[in-house]
């Protein structure tokens, strides 16, 4: 999906997290726009991380039933990036060149492999560019 946005896990978690109302509003708008206009993608990793974050034992954000509903209505329609040798190899190169953790590198690699122009996340440096991909924190004031 060339030119689309890539949504990181934190965007999806904030969309349902009642503890962060300001971020929740921004995230809900991003997710709703992504779904209605088909302008964003996520990867297998984002699906896994989101479901884990929503249902973890220490701070349950959503019940299992609500998480399953979120999987069907939000995650599945946005899920376009699946694991591949190319993505893992690119993640290793990004990790080496950028000094990111492997999992952050895997997010960046997935965004690049899917042709995205922007990676929306609060976890990496806002404004940074990697191989034509711009990292943006949508929660900055």
Secondary structure by P-SEA (a helix, b strand, c coil): cccbbbbcaaaaaaacccccaaaaaaaaaaaaaaaacccccccaaaaaaaaaaacccccccccaaaaaaaaaccccccccccccaaaaaaaaaaaaaccccaaaaaaaaaaaaaccccccccccccccccccbbbbccccc
